[in-house]
Structure formats: C-alpha cells, structure tokens
Amino acid sequence: MRRTFLRGAALTAAAAALPDAVRAQGTAPAPGPSAPAPASGKAPLTLSDFGSFHVGGRDFVISGQPTREVLFSPGGQPARVDPNGTYLIGGMYAGYMIPEPRRGRFPLLMWHGGGLTGVTWETTPDGREGWQHFFLRRGWPVYVSDATERGRSGWTMIPEATGGQPVFLTENNPWERFRIGDGPRERGTTLPGNQFPSDPASYRSFMRQNVPRFTTTDELTLEAYGALLDRVGPSVVMVHSQGGFFGWRAAQERPDKVRALVLVEPAATGDIARAAALKDVPMLVLYGDYIEGDARWPTIRANGMRFAEAVRAAGGSVDVVNLPERGIRGNSHMVMMDRNSDEVAALVQDWLVAKGLWA
C-alpha cells in the first residue's frame, strides 16, 4: 500500500537522483497543483507503509492484596477491583514508517535517552522536523520506540516489579545538566553560542516531553530491545544518552542483528569484558560541545573512549567525532534538537553511506 502525506518528508524519486541529496533538505521538485506544498514548503512524504506495535514484556504475579471499590468515572457505578493476579509488564512500543523509494539497506532503529521518549527523534522543541524526518527523506525505514516503563509503553506502579521509585526532573534540572545554560535557569543565560532552542516557549515545550523514569528497570528494557531486534531483523541502531548502554549491550547479545551503531553522547557503556562481540559492528560515536567545562561529561566521555579502545583492540571499528573539532559548535547534550541538528545528521548520513549501508 502506498500512502502520501503533506507534512514531513521522504526522499522522492526525483530527489533520489540529485547528487547532493545526502546533504540537502527540501531539494525535491515542488508538488503540482494536485498536491499543494505543505506549510513547511518541503516535499510531500511518501510511505509504502506505516504503523506501530508492542514487543517484549514478562508476567508478574501479585497476591495477598485486598480488593477495593473504584469509581472510574464521575457519576458512574463503583466497581470492585481485585489487584491480585498476573500482570504483563515491560512491554515496549515501536512506531514505524517505511518510505518510498527505500534507500537504506536496513531499517534504522532510534532509541532515546533517560527520562525521554521516542519524541526525541520526531520533532524539536521549536517545531522543526526531527531526525526521524531527516532520515526518512533519505529513504531510511525508521522505527521509533518508547523504552520500557515510559511513554506509549506504559508503566507499572508495582514496586516489587520495578525495584525502585521513578525519577522525574524539575524544569531547572536539564538546563545545566544537558549543557544548555551557563548557570541556574533563573539567570536565563546560555553557554556561549549554544544551539539548543532555549527561548522560554521552546524550553517549556522540551520539558513537556520529559517523563518519569526508573533507574532499576534496565534488565526489562534490554529484554524489550532484544525482542524489537528479533522482530524487525538486522538493523542500524541509533541511540542517545542512556540508550548507549542498551545499544552496546543489545549489539553484544545480538551482533548478527545490528549492522551498525550510531551513538549520540552515550552516557554508559556495554560490557567491556565482551568487547570482542562487537568486532564486526561498525560504530560512530558523537560528542557535542562544552564537555571540558562540565562537571560530569569529561568522565562520561573518558569511559566511552576506554570502551571504544577495547572494541578496537578486539579488531572492531569505532569512529569517534567530537563535533567542535569538525567545526560544528554549540551542541548541547540534545544534539538532535539543536538548531544545527541537520548539519550533524548529514555527518551521520555520510558515515552510513561510507559504510555501504545506503544505496
């Protein structure tokens, strides 16, 4: 089935023939009278298919709890609820879009970071197209997921199942921790040249995307990502922040299912004792700006570099790009949301092309 949309964007047949399609957006011919251009002025998005599904999860049994009456709707009749029984927890949501024509040799799976959802890849706080659209434009089948216990994956409030309490960030927290501001948010000033859309409306839009997260459900989440790879098959996996742990670990457990890893500021590493499992998985690791002056990120990056060196020592291929060294400056921790996000995405696309993953 072929489905054409007027909002967002994929690579059209005409755009596919352009030599600079890897780097340029919006280069397709303007749509004709029967297909008016969208408000963004970009070409229509053509999909051969789209949809969503859930994967993963495990049963968890509760017993010995009292029943209670619950009024589900005002004015309704109370219903007796028995909390005892078997619950399915740890499922994961994934939505997919398959462009036409297709040029990515494998599906592109996008895994977000801590306290966030797949929205990370779908849009930016100031309303621009996200990396989901960028790579769809270039013919990549894109799968965007919400990690276990977050977003459309739902979450359980059974403490025995999660092993802890969720963490939820205040509005002030990411301002400094994600390397946006040069001090408390109340001061309202950003790091010099910072590219994150930090005006009050955009920043509040970003905070609306934040969700509670657990620090105790990694095993559940890794199981679900494994189930996602099993369902989709061999893929290119793109991860951000906390997702670095899941990307590296999933590739170690299923190296036959991960054709390449793109890691955007990974906040944790895989199992260094099993670095050799990644020797056939090409990797690109990206770091943004302002790291040297941050309290945490020099150590986080050093840990990532040690892991990368262990993979290289085992015969693997790891390309590390510190964006300021490439002349790409001002990037916060949320690289895919920064105002220069397309420039960074083009760098990723070039790397994927060089690895023979795009035709």
N, C-alpha and C positions, 0 to 999 in steps of 0.2 A: 504494500500500500504506500502511495506517495502522498505526503502532506506538506503543504506550503503555508508558511506563516509570514506575516508582515512585520513582526517585531524583531528582532535579533538577527541572526545571520549565520549562513553557512557558505561554503565555497560553491559558487555556481559553476556550471560548465565553462562559461566564458572566463570567469576569474581563474579557473584552474589552468588556463592556457597562458596566463600572464607570467613573465619571468620573475617579477618581483612580488609574487603573491605571498611568498613566505613572510615578507616584512611589511607589506602594506595592507591596511584595512580599507574596506569600502571601495575597492577598485573595480568591482563588477559593474557592467553597464546598467544604467538606470532602468528600472522596470517600466514596461509600456503602460498604455492607458488602462489596460485591464487589470494591472497590478500596481496601484499607486504606491509610491515610496512611503515607507514608514516615517514617523516623526523624526527618527534619528538620521534620516537621509541615507541609511545603509541598505544594501540589497536585501531582498526577502530571504528568509530562511527556508530551505527545502529539506524535509526529512523523509526518509523512507520508512521510519518507524519511530515511535516514542512510547514510553510507558514507565511503570515502576513495579517493584516487587519487594518482598521482605525475605531475608535469609537468616539462618542461624537460630540460636536460642536453645535453651535447655529447660527441662522440667524442674520445678522446685515445689516441695510439699510443705504445707503449713497444717498443723494440727493442734488441738487443745485450746483453741481460741473461742471466746463466747460469741454467739450470734448477736446481731443488733438490728434495730429498725432504722431505715434510711429513707428520708424524703428526697426523692431525686429531682422533683420539680415543684415549685410553689403551687399550692392548691391541689396537688396530686395526693394519692394514697400512699402512706408509708409501706415500704417493702421490707421484708425480713431478709437480711444478708448474712450468709454463713461464710466467714473468711477462711474456713478450713477447706483444704483440697489441694489440687495440683495447679500450679501457675506456670505458664510459659514465659520465661524471662530471657533477656539477652538477644532478642531478635534485632535485625538491622534493616533499615530502609535503604533502597537504592532506586534512583530515577535515571533513565537513560534516554539519550537522543542519538539517533543514527542518521547522519547527514547523507545527502545525495547530491553530487557523487561522493563516494568514500575514498579517501586517500591515505589515511592512517592504516598501516598494515595490521595493527592490533587495536582493540579497544583501549581507551585512555580512562583509567580509574582515578578519581580525585578524592583524596582523604584529608579531612580538615584537622584542625588542632584542638587543643583543650578548651572547654567552655564555649565551643562554637559548633556550628552545624554545616551542612553542605552549602548553605547560603554563602559561605566564604568564597566559593568559586562562581556563584551565579550572578553577583552584582557587586557594585561598590557603594560605599555609604553616600556618595554624591550622585548616584544614579547612572553611572556609566555601565557599559557591558562588562561582565567579569570574564575570567579566563575560560569559563565554560563556553561562552560565545566565541572567544578568540580562537580556540582550537576547533570548535565546530565549523567556523569559517574556513578552516584549512582542511576540512574533510576528516576529522577525527571522530569516531564514535565515542561519545563521552558518557561516563557513568558517574553520577554524583551521589554520595551516600551520606547518611547521618549516622555517626557512630552509636554503638550500643548505649542505651540509657540517655540519649539526647535527641531532641528534635522529633522528627517523624518516626523515629524508632521507639518512642515512648520510654517510660522509665518506671521502675518499681520502687515503692517506698517500704519494702520489707527489709529491715536492717540485716536480718540474717542472710538475705540473698546478696546484698551489695557489700556487706562487710564494713560499712562506714557511713559517714554523713556527706551529703553533697557540698561542694564548694561553689559559691556564687559571688561574682565580683561586683564591687561598688563601681559607680561611674568614674571615680578617681583612679582606680587601680591600673587599667591598661594605659592611661595617659603617660605614665613614666615607665611601666614595666614593658610596654611594647615599643619603647624608644620613639615616642611621638613628642612629648613635652620635655622641656629642659628644667622642669621643676614641677611643683604641685599644680594640678589643673586649675586651681583657683587663680593662679598667676596668669594663665591664659596664653603663655608664650611657648613656642615650639623650638625644637632643636634647629639650628641654622640650616636653612634650605630643605627642611623636612618636607617630604612629598605626600604624607598622609593627608587626606581631606579633613582638616581639623577645625573648620568653622563649626559653631555650636550646633547647627541643624544636622550637619553630616556626622559629627561625633555622636550625637544622640541616636542617629539612625544606626550607627555601628553598635552602640550599646544595646539597642533593641534586639540585635542578633545574638547577644550573649545569653547563654543558658546555664543552668546548674550542671555541674559535672562531678563525677566521683573520681577519686584517686585510687579506688580499690576494685575496679571492675576491668582491669587490663586483660585478664585471662578471658573473660567473657567477650570482650571486644575483639581480641585476637582470634578467637574461635569464629566470630561472625565474619571478620575479614577473610579468613580462610575459606569459609563457606561461600563468600562472594566470589573469590577467585575460582573456586571449584565450579560455580555456576556459569560464570562468564567465560572462563578459559584463559589461555595465555593473553597477557595484557601488559601495557605500560602503566606503571603505578606512579602517581604524583601525590606527594604528601607535604603537609605543613606542620611545623612545630611538634606538638605531641604525636602527631601522625608519623613522625620519623621513626619512633620506636616500633609502631605497628608495621610500617613499610619494610624496615630492615628485618624484623622478626618474621613477617609473613614470607618474605623472599627467602630467608634461610630455611623455612619449613617447606616451602613450595617453589624451589628455584626453577622448576620446569614451567611454572605458571606466570612468572614475572620476567618479561622480556627486557625491561629496563626500569630503573628507579630514578625519579626526579625528586629531590629532597630540598624543599624550601625552608631554610633555617630549622633543621631538625633539632628538637630540644632534648632528645635522648637517642641512644644508640641501640644496636642489636646486641647479640651475644658474641663478644669478642673471641671467645673460645671456639666459635663456629664460623669464623670469618671466611674460611675456605669454601663454605657453602655458597658464597656469593661470587666466586671467581668467574662465573660465566654470565653475570648480570651487570651490564654496564650501568654506571651511576653518575649522575650530575648532582652536585651539592652546591646550593646557592646561599650566600650570606649577604645581608644588606649593610647599611651604613651605621655609624655611631657605636659600633661594638666596643672599640677600645675604651671609650669613656663610660661604659655601663658597668654596674656592679656585678652582674651575673653572666653576661654573654661571653666575655673572654674565656671563662672556664667552660661554658657550654660548647663553644666553638672548638676549644682545645680538645675536649672529649670526642667531638665528632672527627677531628683530624686524626686522633690516635686510632679511632676505629677505621677510618679510611686507609691509614697506613697499614693496618693489619690486613685489610682486604687486598691491598696492593701486594703486600709481602706474600700473600697466598696465591698470587697470579691474577688478581682481579683488576678491573679498570674503574677508577674513580676520578672524575674531573671535578675540581673544586674551583668555584668562581666567587671571589669577593668582589661584589659589584662596584664599589668605589675604584678598585684597581682597573676596572674596564671603563672608567669614566662615567659610570651610571651611579649618580649620587643622590642622597637624600632619602633612601629607602628605610622605612620603619620595619618592625617585625612582620607587619601585614603587607608584605611585598605585593601581593596580587590585588590589593585595594589601593595602593599608592597611585598618585596621578600619572606616574611614568610606568604603570603596570604593563602596558602594551610593549614598551621597549624591552622589558625583562622577558615577557612572554615570547617575543621574537627571538631572543637569545636561546631560550629553551627549544623553540621550534627548530632553529638552525642546528642545535645539537642533535635533536631527534632525526633530522634529515641526514646529518653526517653519520649517524649510526645505522642508516639504512632502514629506518622504521617508517618512512613516509615515501609515497610514490607520486 
